[in-house]
Amino acid sequence: GARVPLVRGAEPRQSAAGLGTAYKGDTCTSHGWAEGDGTWVKVTIQRTGVTGYVHSLLVAWGKEELSRTGA
C-alpha cells in the first residue's frame, strides 16, 4: 500500500532514516510546519502514536487524515 516515511529532527531530510510509516487512510494530527523552507509537516499518526515530519510534497491531507500520497 501507499506509505510515507516519517523522520525526526528540526531540519529533516528526505534521505533521513524513517522512524515509522504513514499509510493511506491513517488518521493524523498536523502540528504545523517544521522550521526551514516550510515543506515539512510535523504529524502524529493516531494509530501508532508516532510523531515525526513528513515532506509536504509526498502527501495530501484530508481534514484529519492522510488522504493520499504524492509518490
C-alpha atoms as an extended CHARMM CRD file, in Angstrom:
* protein
*
        71  EXT
         1         1  GLY       CA              0.0000000000        0.0000000000        0.0000000000  PROA      1               0.0000000000
         2         2  ALA       CA              0.9390000000        3.6450000000       -0.1920000000  PROA      2               0.0000000000
         3         3  ARG       CA              3.2520000000        4.6990000000        2.5860000000  PROA      3               0.0000000000
         4         4  VAL       CA              5.1420000000        7.7950000000        3.6290000000  PROA      4               0.0000000000
         5         5  PRO       CA              8.2700000000        7.7130000000        5.7720000000  PROA      5               0.0000000000
         6         6  LEU       CA              8.3550000000        9.8360000000        8.9020000000  PROA      6               0.0000000000
         7         7  VAL       CA             11.5940000000       11.3970000000       10.0780000000  PROA      7               0.0000000000
         8         8  ARG       CA             12.5810000000       13.2500000000       13.2360000000  PROA      8               0.0000000000
         9         9  GLY       CA             14.5070000000       16.4770000000       13.5810000000  PROA      9               0.0000000000
        10        10  ALA       CA             14.1840000000       20.2180000000       13.2810000000  PROA      10              0.0000000000
        11        11  GLU       CA             15.6380000000       20.0790000000        9.7700000000  PROA      11              0.0000000000
        12        12  PRO       CA             14.5890000000       16.6770000000        8.4100000000  PROA      12              0.0000000000
        13        13  ARG       CA             15.8630000000       15.4650000000        5.0740000000  PROA      13              0.0000000000
        14        14  GLN       CA             14.2110000000       13.1090000000        2.6300000000  PROA      14              0.0000000000
        15        15  SER       CA             17.2590000000       10.8400000000        2.9860000000  PROA      15              0.0000000000
        16        16  ALA       CA             16.8430000000       10.5800000000        6.7660000000  PROA      16              0.0000000000
        17        17  ALA       CA             16.0550000000        7.1920000000        8.2680000000  PROA      17              0.0000000000
        18        18  GLY       CA             12.3560000000        6.6410000000        8.8160000000  PROA      18              0.0000000000
        19        19  LEU       CA             11.0330000000        6.1100000000       12.3320000000  PROA      19              0.0000000000
        20        20  GLY       CA              7.5780000000        5.0000000000       11.2390000000  PROA      20              0.0000000000
        21        21  THR       CA              5.3260000000        4.6130000000        8.2490000000  PROA      21              0.0000000000
        22        22  ALA       CA              2.1450000000        6.5030000000        7.4860000000  PROA      22              0.0000000000
        23        23  TYR       CA             -0.3080000000        4.5080000000        5.4200000000  PROA      23              0.0000000000
        24        24  LYS       CA             -3.0210000000        5.9440000000        3.2170000000  PROA      24              0.0000000000
        25        25  GLY       CA             -6.1100000000        6.4800000000        5.3450000000  PROA      25              0.0000000000
        26        26  ASP       CA             -4.2310000000        6.7970000000        8.6220000000  PROA      26              0.0000000000
        27        27  THR       CA             -5.7080000000        9.3920000000       10.9200000000  PROA      27              0.0000000000
        28        28  CYS       CA             -3.0860000000       12.0250000000       11.6470000000  PROA      28              0.0000000000
        29        29  THR       CA             -2.8770000000       15.2820000000       13.5220000000  PROA      29              0.0000000000
        30        30  SER       CA             -0.9510000000       18.0920000000       11.8690000000  PROA      30              0.0000000000
        31        31  HSD       CA              1.1360000000       20.1750000000       14.2430000000  PROA      31              0.0000000000
        32        32  GLY       CA              2.0570000000       22.8060000000       11.6590000000  PROA      32              0.0000000000
        33        33  TRP       CA              5.1260000000       23.4210000000        9.5600000000  PROA      33              0.0000000000
        34        34  ALA       CA              8.6320000000       22.4530000000       10.5240000000  PROA      34              0.0000000000
        35        35  GLU       CA             11.3390000000       25.1140000000       10.6450000000  PROA      35              0.0000000000
        36        36  GLY       CA             13.1420000000       25.8530000000        7.4280000000  PROA      36              0.0000000000
        37        37  ASP       CA             11.7370000000       26.0920000000        3.9390000000  PROA      37              0.0000000000
        38        38  GLY       CA              8.1960000000       25.2740000000        5.0620000000  PROA      38              0.0000000000
        39        39  THR       CA              7.9390000000       21.9950000000        3.1960000000  PROA      39              0.0000000000
        40        40  TRP       CA              7.9750000000       19.6250000000        6.1520000000  PROA      40              0.0000000000
        41        41  VAL       CA              4.8620000000       18.9960000000        8.2330000000  PROA      41              0.0000000000
        42        42  LYS       CA              5.0230000000       17.5640000000       11.7450000000  PROA      42              0.0000000000
        43        43  VAL       CA              2.3630000000       14.9010000000       12.1910000000  PROA      43              0.0000000000
        44        44  THR       CA              1.2460000000       12.3150000000       14.7140000000  PROA      44              0.0000000000
        45        45  ILE       CA             -0.1320000000        9.0340000000       13.4230000000  PROA      45              0.0000000000
        46        46  GLN       CA             -3.0330000000        8.2730000000       15.7310000000  PROA      46              0.0000000000
        47        47  ARG       CA             -2.8830000000        4.5290000000       15.0060000000  PROA      47              0.0000000000
        48        48  THR       CA              0.6310000000        4.1910000000       16.4060000000  PROA      48              0.0000000000
        49        49  GLY       CA              1.1880000000        7.4330000000       18.3050000000  PROA      49              0.0000000000
        50        50  VAL       CA              4.3810000000        8.0310000000       16.3340000000  PROA      50              0.0000000000
        51        51  THR       CA              5.2570000000       11.6780000000       15.7500000000  PROA      51              0.0000000000
        52        52  GLY       CA              7.5970000000       12.8270000000       13.0210000000  PROA      52              0.0000000000
        53        53  TYR       CA              7.9600000000       15.0300000000        9.9820000000  PROA      53              0.0000000000
        54        54  VAL       CA              6.5180000000       14.2960000000        6.5590000000  PROA      54              0.0000000000
        55        55  HSD       CA              7.6050000000       16.1600000000        3.4510000000  PROA      55              0.0000000000
        56        56  SER       CA              4.5880000000       18.0430000000        2.1280000000  PROA      56              0.0000000000
        57        57  LEU       CA              5.3870000000       17.0900000000       -1.4700000000  PROA      57              0.0000000000
        58        58  LEU       CA              4.7850000000       13.4360000000       -0.5750000000  PROA      58              0.0000000000
        59        59  VAL       CA              1.3480000000       13.7690000000        0.9450000000  PROA      59              0.0000000000
        60        60  ALA       CA             -2.0420000000       15.3440000000        0.5160000000  PROA      60              0.0000000000
        61        61  TRP       CA             -4.1340000000       15.9550000000        3.6000000000  PROA      61              0.0000000000
        62        62  GLY       CA             -7.8130000000       15.4360000000        4.1490000000  PROA      62              0.0000000000
        63        63  LYS       CA             -9.4610000000       17.1570000000        7.0890000000  PROA      63              0.0000000000
        64        64  GLU       CA             -7.9250000000       14.8980000000        9.7210000000  PROA      64              0.0000000000
        65        65  GLU       CA             -6.2240000000       12.1070000000        7.8510000000  PROA      65              0.0000000000
        66        66  LEU       CA             -3.6370000000       11.2860000000        5.2480000000  PROA      66              0.0000000000
        67        67  SER       CA             -5.8000000000       11.1710000000        2.1390000000  PROA      67              0.0000000000
        68        68  ARG       CA             -3.2060000000       10.0960000000       -0.4020000000  PROA      68              0.0000000000
        69        69  THR       CA              0.4890000000       10.0330000000       -1.1360000000  PROA      69              0.0000000000
        70        70  GLY       CA              2.0760000000       12.0370000000       -3.8900000000  PROA      70              0.0000000000
        71        71  ALA       CA              4.6540000000        9.3850000000       -4.6970000000  PROA      71              0.0000000000
